Amino acid sequence: MAGLGGSDLRAPIFNWDNYEFWKIRLRTIFKSHGIWDLVEKGFQIPDSKGKNVDDAGSSDSEKEALLMKDAKALGIIQGVVSEDIFPRISNEETSKAAWDILHQEFHGDKQVRSIKLQGLRRDFEYTKMRDDETLYGYLTRLLELVNQMKEYGEDLSKGRLVQKLLISLTKEFDPVCYVIEQSKDIETIEVQEVIAALRGFAQRLDRHAESTTKKAFSSMSINKKGSQSNSGFGNNKSKKSWKSKGKKWDSKPQNSGNQGGKHEQGEKSDQAKRKCKHCDKLHYGECWFKGKPKCYGCNHFWESH
């Protein structure tokens, strides 16, 4: 519902399911507005002649104020039931009358309540914390089930509820459960004390998980920087080796046609050269060493100075 007189309290729309849970929440809303007594005990409105039939000492202004409060309570009830259920209370003029009709129909007789209670007991026995569930979520789910059992007459003892908590958690809570079992009396320890210990342990687990995640990201960052540094070092070394060989790196693509022309020109130049019979080398024109004496020991020509 959108809101009740500026209150932050909210009640779900009742549509045949979970009447006991709906009733608890709605009763809390009535108490927050100070009108639960009107809903629970009722209020007798004046008769058609304007005569007061209750509390003869009450003034007309007080009666009017009570009527307005009762109308507010009735409006709240009408606003939190589905369209299918609304016809059952549409003709009622007081909040108590509407409340009693819903209670009689959905609260059930003794046999119906017994059947519902058996189902709740079975749910309680088989309820366990899921691996993907938070501790807060599981505690909320379990305690809601316990409250429903209480509404149907099953009031669990502290010892039984504590035992259920300790044996139904996931394995990561085994250390704190073992400490509680060894250091406390399960039958007398308060449920809230156990819940406080479990929540403290859950917070430690969350901090540890957060610290582990930060370390993982830090390690990844360091490895990434190291990889980039090594990559730069390798590139510099590669460039140095190219320079040492007297080669020049050119990243620009070269025209394949020009390469072919240079290759052909080189071949023609080599073909134009002739091996000299004087110096045994390839060169153009007349040999520089023609007619000069040659040493037969070192095979060098003698040059005149």
Residue pairs with C-beta under 8 A, 6 or more apart in sequence:
1 10
1 11
1 13
1 76
1 79
1 80
3 10
4 29
4 33
4 76
5 33
5 72
7 29
7 32
7 33
9 25
9 28
9 29
9 32
11 22
11 25
11 26
11 29
11 76
11 80
12 22
12 25
12 80
13 80
13 81
13 82
14 22
14 80
14 81
14 82
14 85
14 102
15 81
15 82
15 84
15 85
16 82
16 84
16 85
16 106
18 148
19 102
19 106
19 107
20 107
20 148
20 151
20 152
21 144
21 147
21 148
22 80
23 103
23 107
23 151
24 147
24 151
26 76
26 77
26 80
27 36
27 39
29 76
30 36
30 39
30 73
30 76
33 72
33 73
34 69
35 69
35 70
35 72
35 73
35 95
38 66
38 69
38 70
38 73
38 95
38 96
39 73
39 77
39 95
39 96
39 99
40 96
40 99
41 96
42 94
42 96
42 97
43 54
43 66
43 67
43 70
43 94
43 96
44 53
44 54
45 67
45 70
45 93
45 94
46 52
46 53
46 63
47 53
52 58
52 60
52 63
70 94
70 95
73 95
74 92
74 93
74 94
74 95
74 98
76 95
77 89
77 95
77 98
77 99
77 102
78 86
78 89
78 90
78 98
81 89
81 102
85 102
88 101
88 102
88 105
89 97
89 98
89 101
89 102
92 98
92 101
107 113
108 116
113 152
113 153
116 152
117 149
117 152
117 153
117 154
120 145
120 148
120 149
120 152
120 154
121 149
121 154
123 145
124 145
124 146
124 149
124 156
124 164
127 141
127 142
127 145
127 164
127 168
128 168
129 135
129 138
129 168
129 169
129 170
130 138
130 170
131 170
134 202
135 169
135 173
135 198
135 199
135 202
136 199
138 168
138 169
139 195
139 198
142 164
142 165
142 168
146 156
146 161
149 155
149 156
150 156
157 187
158 187
158 188
158 189
158 190
158 191
159 186
159 187
159 188
161 191
162 186
162 189
162 191
162 194
163 186
165 191
165 194
165 195
165 198
166 177
166 180
166 181
166 186
166 194
167 177
169 177
169 198
172 205
173 198
173 201
173 202
175 201
176 197
176 198
176 201
180 186
180 189
180 194
180 197
184 193
239 249
242 248
242 249
270 282
272 284
273 282
273 283
273 284
274 282
274 283
275 281
275 282
276 282
276 283
276 287
277 287
278 287
278 289
278 290
279 287
279 288
279 289
279 301
289 301
292 301
292 302
292 303
292 304
293 301
293 302
294 300
294 301
294 302
295 301
295 302
